[in-house]
Amino acid sequence: MTALVYIFWISLGILSYCYIGYGLILFLFNNIKVLFVPDRKSRSANLPAVTLIISVYNEEAILEQKIINTLAIDYPAGLLEILFVTDGSDDSSVDIIKKYPQTTLLHQAERKGKYAAIKRAMRQVKTPVVVFSDANTMLNPECLKKMVVHYADEKVGGVAGEKKILRNNYESAVGEAEGLYWQYESFLKRTDAEFYTIVGAAGELFSIRTRLFKELSDEIILDDFVISMQVCLQGYKIKYEPDAFATESPSASLQEEEKRKTRISAGAYQSVGYLKGALNFFRHPLLSFQYVSRRLLRWIFCPFALISLLLANIIIVSQQFDNVYNSLLLAQIFFYVFALGGWLFVRAGKRAGLFTIPFYFVFMNYCLMKGFARFVMKKQPVLWEKSLRQAME
């Protein structure tokens, strides 16, 4: 019983810290800090030359819309190079890009994965700043100007934009849950950046100083996370700019969202091996604290803590009467009933309402466990099957 009690409270502590405590601690610290440390926002009158790299794989359905959106970005033409890399695409993507001489095309028939394509593209970059974006996301016109001002601070090695899920009346019910999740992620990113640095950027829109890019193995799955963390490991910060944003349609179905989340989860576990330096608390005290709190605990411990919390609670209650443990077990049961209700609603294509958060929380941890199994069994290839998303209006 003593061991079960320890397991129960340790599991509850990990879950509470990861999903509530960490963000709350940083939020309170940041609000106290501004009372003593003035907020000095970087502003630069000079715009640096920028290369925008857009990774494409068989995106003919949305590619012309992406090109038009990119050409509408408000940035001096002489300071912006637009580079599309289409390795492995065998649809009409190459022909579509060739219609726009304002862009540069890199294409090879062999597909080695997104990170390999980015590496190849980076060898062509001559500008001091490089921005990465995906073909299926639309950027706001001011995004580049909003991002590059942060580079006036020499300690800034990268800038992450915000990811937004298109709210088109949620033709796919999973879009409601996905949108709420990214609102939560945006809050944490803002909090992380105010404390020290963002812990990993999203590939839809982020930038780095070109000289900080380090070539690693072509087998990397979670390229955006590893690239941005490599910048941090060189002693630089990744800032967050919410006024630079990428808009993306939600997954077309729950099955498509599961496929995407599982691949990302497998890549997350793989990335731990490439980022061992982030565990060096003596060299990177703040980064290590954020990396462990924000990523490792959530990826590695939280999915299993959910299981151990429930099982330990059931066994404790079955062997002794205690109002505290009885109440906590009842709360867990209600939570999972709500999650099941949310799953049934989403599966039926209906908005889950009150059940949305419990459902998506359990769903994400399920995908983490599935991704972990795929990583351990080496069943997640670097070449992935593209997830389907709703058509963008």
Helices and strands as residue ranges (DSSP letters): H 2-16, I 17-21, H 22-36, E 50-55, H 63-71, G 77-79, E 80-85, H 93-98, E 103-106, H 114-122, E 129-134, E 137-139, H 143-148, G 149-152, E 156-165, H 174-195, E 205-209, G 210-212, H 223-233, E 237-248, H 254-274, G 276-279, H 285-291, I 292-301, H 302-319, H 323-347, G 353-355, H 356-376
